[in-house]
């Protein structure tokens, strides 16, 4: 996923269908400079992690 699209999804009130390693996730915020996103699985909000933007897939 590119940086701009990840930022649009993170800022949008509408839930986008984004997958990380086969798991539906929520993007909390995007670190433009390092091209990373702070995410968590939809069913495990306590499991936050930072991942590379290029590992996220919008379906």
N, C-alpha and C positions, 0 to 999 in steps of 0.2 A: 504494500500500500504506500502511496506517496504521502509526503509530509502534509501537503495542503488538504488532501482528502481526510486524513486522520484528524487534523484540526477541525475541519468542518463537522465531522461526526462527533467529536468530543464536545463541541460547542452547541450542537443541535439538541433541542428538547425531544426530538423524535428518535426512538431507538433504532439503530441500524443493526443489520445482521452481520456481525463481524466474528471471524473464527481465528483462534490461535491454537495450533497443533490439534485441530479437530474439535476444539471446545469453544462454544459460544462465549464471547467475552464482552465486557463493557470497557470503553476507553475513558479513563478519568482525565488524563491530560497528556499533552505531547511536548517533548523536549526537542524543538526544532534543530538546535545546534548539534545535538548528538544523535538525531534521528532515532529516538527511542520513545516509547509510549508507556505510560503507567496504566496497567490494566488489572482486571480481576474477572474470574469466571462468573457467569451470571448466577450459578447455583452455589458459589463460595465467595461471597464478597469480602471475607476476611483474608483471602489468599491473594493479596496484592503482589504484583511483580512488575519490573521494568523489562520490556522486550524490544527488540529492533523493529522498526516500522515495517521493514520488508518481510517480516514473518507473519504479518496480519493479512487476512484475506476477507474482503467484503463479498458477501454472497447475494 
